[in-house]
Amino acid sequence: MKVSPKTRDFAVAAAIGVASGALCWIFLHHFQLGAADFQWAHSAARNLLAAQNPYAHTPQGAVPYPLPAALLALPLAVFPPELAGALFFGISSGLLAWGLIRQASERLLIFLAYPYWAALMTAQWTPLLMCAAFFPAALAFSLAKPQIGAPVALAHLSRKGVIAGFALLLASFAWMPRWPLEWLTQLHGYQHFVPLLIVPGPLLLLVLWRYRDRDAHLLFLSCLLPQRWFYDAFVLWLIPKTRRSILLTVACSWAVGLWRWNHMPHTMREVGRWSVLGFYLPMLVVVLLRSRHNQAETPAG
């Protein structure tokens, strides 16, 4: 029996989702992390179902997410934290893989990048946020973590995406009208860096030379917004499209991974400098060296 390409591609994406979810669960369980980065959204979803204010139950030292993150977590609220975090990451990875493989199977190589594995170990949102590049309605996911999702969403705007985002935002206000005020008052503990402001970050302004390229928009917007750790840069792997460019940027990313294996960064500036060197500058090279023909194939808008 001959298997159709769509069936085969879906099976590959599902396998990636299952494998990534299982590996995520192993890390969460072994290190007793609960749902890790997904923990706030999971707990907040349970609070919403119990008619409680999720911003009144934020653990000390934790930085809460916008309320749309809790709404997105509602389907997983019934599961224990570790399982919920693993399911969340597995579903996110599978959906991203489905979007990638529909364009070109070699784009699945981005899962080899160090920031993806940094994300896997703590059930991060980045794979889900990247889905906005492939599925218009997925733009709504950017509301859960706007400082990372906004560059992807703005670089891939569509009418369906805007409608989906507006619907999710409207639902969040209907559930809890004052949530932005309560969320903003708890952001003072958010440690971060801005790639553009860390030497040699200003070099990233050269990407404006390719202002017609949608990927240049993604890189430029990402370097302007605050980030926290190495996993946030995984969204940049939407930029390389060829096997060669993906493998080169993956190799550069693991130079950072090897450094991180032997060193614990002491400041956000240190994290930022290595992120700029290992993630951002290689992506700048990819965009600048892209031929005019390929540049025309990724228009803005």
N, C-alpha and C positions, 0 to 999 in steps of 0.2 A: 504494500500500500504506500503510495507516494504521499509524502508530507508536504503540505503547502508552505511557501516561504513565511507567510504570516503566522502559521501555527508553530513553525520552527522558531521564529523570532520570539514569539510569546513564551515558548518553553524555555528559551535561553534567559529571557528577562526574569521569568518566574524562578528559575534555578538560582540566579544571582540574588534575587530577593530572599529566598529561603536560606541560602548559604550566609549571606550578610547578617540576616536576622539571628541565625544560630550562633555565629561568631560574636555578635554583639551581646547576646545573652550570656555566653561563656565569660566575656570580660566583666559584664555587670555582676554576675553571680560570684565570680572568683574574687573580685575586689570589693564585693558588698557595697555597690554603688547605688542600689535601688534602681530608679529609672534614669539616674545621672542627669544629663541636661534636659531630658524630657520630664523630670520629676515635678517641676513647678506646674507645667501644663496638666500633668496627670492629677496632681493634688487639687489644682484649681478646678478641674472638670468635676471631680468628686464633690468639691465644695458647692459648685453651682447646682448639682443634682440634689444636694442637701439643703438648698435655699440659703446658703451661707456666702458671705463676702470673701472671695478668694484672696483679696489684698489685705484682709485682716488676719490671715493665717500664713503669711510669708515667713519662713524660718529666718532667724537672725543671720545676717551675712549674705543671704541669697538675694539675687536681683530678679524681680518678677518680670514676666513677659506681658505684652498687650493682651487684652481679654480675648481677641480672636484666636490666640494660641490655645486657650482653654476650650473654646468651642470646637476647634479642630480635634482636640483630644477626647471629646465626649464619647465617641464609639469605643475607645480603649479604656474607659474609666472602670469597667467591670473587671479588668484583669489586675493581678498583683503588679506592683511597680516594675520589677525586673522583666517580667513577661511583656508588659505594656511597652516598655522602652525598646525591647528587642523587636516586637511586632512593628512598632512605629518605624524603626530604622530599616527593617527588612522590607516593609511595604514601600517606603520612600526610595530605597535603592532599586527595588524591582521596577517601580514606575519610571525612575530616571533611566534605567537600562532599556526599558521599552521605548522611550523617546529617542535615545541614542541609536539603538539598533535599527530603528525605522529610517534613519538618515544614512548611516554607514556603520557596518559592523565593527570596523577598526576603531570607532570612537569609544567602544567599550573599554579600550585600553586606559581611559582616564581613571578607571577604578584602581589602577596601580599607583596612583599619585599618593604621596605621603599624607597630604591633608585629608584624603578620604579615610585612611586608616586611623588617623588621629580622631576623626569624626566618629568612626565605628566604635571606638573604645569607650565613648561617652554618649552615645545615642544623640548625635547632633541633628540639627534641622537642615543643614546645608544641602544634602541630596534632594530633599523635598522642595526646597526653594528653587533649585535649578530646573525643576520640572516646568516652570513657567516659560522656559525657552522652547518647549515642545508641545505643551497643551495649554491653550489660551485660558481656560478656566482656572488653571493652577496658579495664575497670577495672584489669586486671592491668598495663597499661602504666604506671600511676602509680608502680609500684615502681622504674621506671628512673630517675625524677627526682622523688622524693617531696615535696620542698619546693614543687614547682609542681603536681604531679599530685594530691596528697592533697586539696586543697580541692574539686577536680572530683569525685574518687572519693567523698569523704564526703558531698557534696551529692547524689550519684546512686547511693547504695548499693542493691544488689540481691543476691539470693541467688546468682544466676549469676555476678555480678561477684566476690563474695567467694570463691566456689569457684575461679574462674579465677585470682584473685590468690594464693590459697593454693597452688594447683597450681604456679604459676610460682615462688613462694618456696620451696616444697618441692624443686623441681628444682634451684634454685640451691644449696641446702644439700646436696643429694645430690651435686652436682658438686664443691662446694668448701665443706665444713662451716664453716671458720673465716673465710670472706670478710668478715663484718661487722666483725671485729676489725681486719683488715688495711685495710679501707676507712676506718673511723673514724679510724685513726691518721694518715691522709693528708689529712684535711679542714682542717688548720690554715691552709692557704693560700687558703681560699675567701673571697673578698671579697664582701660583701653589704650589703644594707640591709633594714630591716623597715619597711614602709610606715606602720604604726600609730605608730611611734616618731619619725617625721620630720614636723615642723610643715609643713602643717596636718593631718597624718595622724590625730590624735586625733578629728577631726570624723567619721571613718569609723565611730565607735562608734554614731552615729545610726542606722546600718543595723539595729541591734537592734530599732528600733521596728517593723520588718517581720519579726519573728522567725519568722512562719509561712511566709514566702516562701523557697523553696529557693535562689533567686538571692541572697537576703540572706545565707544561710549561706555561699555561694560567695565573696561579697565579703568577709565578715567573716573567714573562715578564710584567705583569700589575704593580707589585710593583716597577719595575725599571723606569717606565715612569711617566712624570708629569701629575698630575690631578688637577682639580679645585674645585670640589664640590661633595657632597654626591651622586648625580645622576651618576657620572662617574663609580662608583663601581658596577652598575647593571650588567655589563658584567660578574662579578664573579658568578652570579647565573646560568651560564652554567655549573658550577662545580657539585653542588649536583644533584644526579639522583634519589634518593629514596624519598618517601613521608616524611619519618622521617628526613632525612638530610635537605630537603628543609624547612620544618616547623621549625626546630631548628635554621637554619640560618636566616629565616624570623623573628623569635622572637628576635634574637640578633640584627637584623637590626632596629627593632622598639624601642629598648633601645636607639639607637642613635636618632631615630625620635622623641621620647618623650623628650629627652634632647634638641634637636633642637627647639622643640615647645616652650620651656621655655627660651631658650638662643640664642642670636645671636653671632656666633663665631666672634672674633675680629681679628684673624690672620689665615693665611693658615696653620700654624703649629697646631693650635687648631682643624681645620677641619681635618687635616691629622691624628692627634692622635685618634680622635673619629672614623674615618674611619678604621684605623688599628685595633682598639679594637673591633668595632662592625661588621665589614665586613670581613677584611682580616684574622684575627686570627681564627674566626670560620671556614672560608674556609680552612685554613691550617689544622685544626683539622679534617675536613671532608676528605681531601686528605690523611693525615697520617693514619687515622683509617680505610681507605678503604681496604678491603681484597685484597689479591694478585689476586684472581680470577677476581674481578671487575677491578683491575688495568690492568689486561691483556686485558680486553674488551675495554679499551680506549687507544690504542697504539698511539704513535706519528707518524706523517706523513700523 
